């Protein structure tokens, strides 16, 4: 078995009164904490057998604008057919494990179809409490019966009949959605592929869970599809994010739940909204659902409809082949060939993607207590200390450095001796590297699973809550020579190596002064702190941070709050502000000074100044808590 299925975990000893750690969600996702229990409106319910078709169009349009989701009743699909669909799905999941595994998605296959336990990896390594079965049910040319269970025997006939019936409902929905936008009746359907639209059936199986308060069946997401038509069973679990709250969807026997997906949001230029939703699980009962995803063919290009674009309403999304979007969102190439989306494209490429014209992907949106628009302090604040290294009074320099390190953990230095034109050239060659085509930058990518942080990429580690930073980077060592791996030094621009080698020599002179003055500020011999951090074996690790423009800088961060693991960090910024420091319980902006170096006290000096010497000096190396926000 490729992976352990969730259905099997239920009967294991680990699941009697607890669940494996990889299923435990962060607190800001746990249903017990985040589900809203106050008075809430119900998801709209629409009777599509209503004699007034204009009334239906009005209701469908409003629900798609305001909710992105609605339920339909009297839809024409026989109730007994829905019950049969549910029964054959349940019978499949009741089969012995080895029989289900016959239909497992082949390892490494670039398809969603098959039996399995996940679509992709969570960015923070968490798993969903769910198994599934995927297979296409229409058009006939796309069907691969390899993934259609032969047991129960009626499975194929029931799914074929359901495919015919659900298509009738979908045609009506497309017609009403188009009319609701003031378009011809067939425009939306044709905009996502017409008669070539692929219908992808998924059966979600959420077995009983001993700790439903801690986990999710499916985490929050919008559907990649144009539209999703879902049949649930009677066990509640679907939740919708509405007005800042996670609310439960009411179960209506025989109803279909319609989700507006990403492709219709793109086609409608944002008039219709893809719904953000998730699934909870139950302690005693098995929840199941049968969504059918309506997807354009892979080569089909989807973009805002020309009829919905004008100078006052410019296009919010860029046209894109569906396969390009779907591949990035769900599929993962074998690790010896390519990396996942964030590592292949990087944030720099996401800036030009179809979903970032006036918004950003959900995984970049920080919790409210981290969002810059909410947490940045705008009152009167002191500036980060600035220290002039050319001051003839060396005792004054030592005093200022000691005070800044005690009180701030960060300071800027001017007249440090590194030529301004060298700093400008260092910035230029870094910028030229990030302006290269993606395939050229990828040559220097960190090898998959390599035990190194060196290389080009988009993250160093995972956030504990699964959020991503709006940044790409390039890491490589620049000193000592014995540690340098030129595999990660760009050959283009041609001057990159020479500039970095010269900068390495210059910055070492500054660092030696800093170590000396920091030691003396503690009443120690001049070489004590440097020797305590490794002496001549100290490794200098260059990192170039690239924070591209962001359409929602109020919601995301380039780097989340942290202290530096290093002994010391010497930073050269460009002219775009972004560095913030946590001081006196406020996040405050660092002032940009052309040519200055920003010096951060790191974890290792904090440790050395306390544990190696007496406790009086503990406050000396207050390590600076910092973050980086993004400019638009």
Rosetta blueprint (number, residue, H / E / L):
1 X L
2 X L
3 X L
4 X L
5 X L
6 X H
7 X H
8 X H
9 X H
10 X L
11 X L
12 X L
13 X H
14 X H
15 X H
16 X L
17 X L
18 X L
19 X L
20 X L
21 X H
22 X H
23 X H
24 X L
25 X L
26 X L
27 X H
28 X H
29 X H
30 X L
31 X H
32 X H
33 X H
34 X H
35 X E
36 X L
37 X L
38 X L
39 X L
40 X L
41 X L
42 X L
43 X L
44 X L
45 X E
46 X E
47 X E
48 X L
49 X L
50 X L
51 X L
52 X L
53 X H
54 X H
55 X H
56 X H
57 X H
58 X H
59 X H
60 X H
61 X H
62 X H
63 X H
64 X H
65 X H
66 X H
67 X L
68 X L
69 X E
70 X E
71 X E
72 X E
73 X E
74 X L
75 X L
76 X L
77 X L
78 X L
79 X H
80 X H
81 X H
82 X H
83 X H
84 X H
85 X H
86 X H
87 X H
88 X H
89 X H
90 X H
91 X H
92 X H
93 X H
94 X L
95 X L
96 X L
97 X H
98 X H
99 X H
100 X H
101 X H
102 X L
103 X L
104 X E
105 X L
106 X L
107 X L
108 X L
109 X L
110 X L
111 X L
112 X L
113 X L
114 X E
115 X E
116 X E
117 X L
118 X L
119 X L
120 X L
121 X L
122 X L
123 X L
124 X L
125 X L
126 X L
127 X L
128 X L
129 X L
130 X L
131 X E
132 X E
133 X E
134 X E
135 X E
136 X E
137 X E
138 X E
139 X L
140 X H
141 X H
142 X H
143 X L
144 X L
145 X H
146 X H
147 X H
148 X L
149 X L
150 X L
151 X L
152 X L
153 X L
154 X L
155 X H
156 X H
157 X H
158 X H
159 X H
160 X H
161 X H
162 X H
163 X H
164 X H
165 X H
166 X H
167 X H
168 X H
169 X H
170 X H
171 X H
172 X H
173 X H
174 X H
175 X H
176 X H
177 X H
178 X H
179 X H
180 X H
181 X L
182 X L
183 X L
184 X L
185 X L
186 X L
187 X H
188 X H
189 X H
190 X H
191 X H
192 X L
193 X L
194 X H
195 X H
196 X H
197 X L
198 X E
199 X E
200 X E
201 X E
202 X E
203 X E
204 X E
205 X E
206 X E
207 X L
208 X L
209 X L
210 X L
211 X L
212 X L
213 X L
214 X L
215 X L
216 X L
217 X L
218 X E
219 X E
220 X E
221 X E
222 X L
223 X L
224 X L
225 X L
226 X L
227 X E
228 X E
229 X E
230 X E
231 X E
232 X E
233 X L
234 X L
235 X L
236 X L
237 X L
238 X E
239 X E
240 X E
241 X E
242 X E
243 X L
244 X L
245 X E
246 X E
247 X E
248 X E
249 X L
250 X L
251 X L
252 X L
253 X L
254 X L
255 X L
256 X E
257 X E
258 X E
259 X E
260 X E
261 X L
262 X H
263 X H
264 X H
265 X H
266 X H
267 X H
268 X L
269 X L
270 X L
271 X L
272 X L
273 X L
274 X L
275 X L
276 X L
277 X E
278 X E
279 X E
280 X L
281 X L
282 X L
283 X L
284 X L
285 X L
286 X L
287 X E
288 X E
289 X E
290 X E
291 X E
292 X E
293 X E
294 X E
295 X E
296 X L
297 X L
298 X L
299 X L
300 X L
301 X E
302 X E
303 X L
304 X L
305 X L
306 X H
307 X H
308 X H
309 X L
310 X E
311 X L
312 X L
313 X E
314 X L
315 X L
316 X L
317 X L
318 X L
319 X L
320 X E
321 X E
322 X H
323 X H
324 X H
325 X H
326 X H
327 X H
328 X H
329 X H
330 X H
331 X L
332 X L
333 X L
334 X L
335 X L
336 X L
337 X L
338 X L
339 X L
340 X L
341 X H
342 X H
343 X H
344 X H
345 X L
346 X H
347 X H
348 X H
349 X H
350 X H
351 X L
352 X L
353 X L
354 X L
355 X L
356 X L
357 X L
358 X L
359 X L
360 X L
361 X L
362 X H
363 X H
364 X H
365 X L
366 X L
367 X L
368 X L
369 X L
370 X L
371 X L
372 X H
373 X H
374 X H
375 X H
376 X E
377 X L
378 X L
379 X L
380 X L
381 X L
382 X L
383 X L
384 X L
385 X L
386 X E
387 X E
388 X E
389 X L
390 X L
391 X L
392 X L
393 X L
394 X H
395 X H
396 X H
397 X H
398 X H
399 X H
400 X H
401 X H
402 X H
403 X H
404 X H
405 X H
406 X H
407 X H
408 X L
409 X L
410 X E
411 X E
412 X E
413 X E
414 X E
415 X L
416 X L
417 X L
418 X L
419 X L
420 X H
421 X H
422 X H
423 X H
424 X H
425 X H
426 X H
427 X H
428 X H
429 X H
430 X H
431 X H
432 X H
433 X H
434 X H
435 X L
436 X L
437 X L
438 X H
439 X H
440 X H
441 X H
442 X H
443 X L
444 X L
445 X E
446 X L
447 X L
448 X L
449 X L
450 X L
451 X L
452 X L
453 X L
454 X L
455 X E
456 X E
457 X E
458 X L
459 X L
460 X L
461 X L
462 X L
463 X L
464 X L
465 X L
466 X L
467 X L
468 X L
469 X L
470 X L
471 X L
472 X E
473 X E
474 X E
475 X E
476 X E
477 X E
478 X E
479 X E
480 X L
481 X H
482 X H
483 X H
484 X L
485 X L
486 X H
487 X H
488 X H
489 X L
490 X L
491 X L
492 X L
493 X L
494 X L
495 X L
496 X H
497 X H
498 X H
499 X H
500 X H
501 X H
502 X H
503 X H
504 X H
505 X H
506 X H
507 X H
508 X H
509 X H
510 X H
511 X H
512 X H
513 X H
514 X H
515 X H
516 X H
517 X H
518 X H
519 X H
520 X H
521 X H
522 X L
523 X L
524 X L
525 X L
526 X L
527 X L
528 X H
529 X H
530 X H
531 X H
532 X H
533 X L
534 X L
535 X H
536 X H
537 X H
538 X L
539 X L
540 X E
541 X E
542 X E
543 X E
544 X E
545 X E
546 X E
547 X L
548 X L
549 X L
550 X L
551 X L
552 X L
553 X L
554 X L
555 X L
556 X L
557 X L
558 X L
559 X E
560 X E
561 X E
562 X E
563 X L
564 X L
565 X L
566 X L
567 X L
568 X E
569 X E
570 X E
571 X E
572 X L
573 X L
574 X L
575 X L
576 X L
577 X L
578 X L
579 X E
580 X E
581 X E
582 X E
583 X E
584 X L
585 X L
586 X E
587 X E
588 X E
589 X E
590 X L
591 X L
592 X L
593 X L
594 X L
595 X L
596 X L
597 X E
598 X E
599 X E
600 X E
601 X E
602 X L
603 X H
604 X H
605 X H
606 X H
607 X H
608 X H
609 X H
610 X H
611 X H
612 X L
613 X L
614 X L
615 X H
616 X H
617 X H
618 X H
619 X H
620 X H
621 X H
622 X L
623 X L
624 X L
625 X L
626 X E
627 X E
628 X E
629 X L
630 X L
631 X L
632 X L
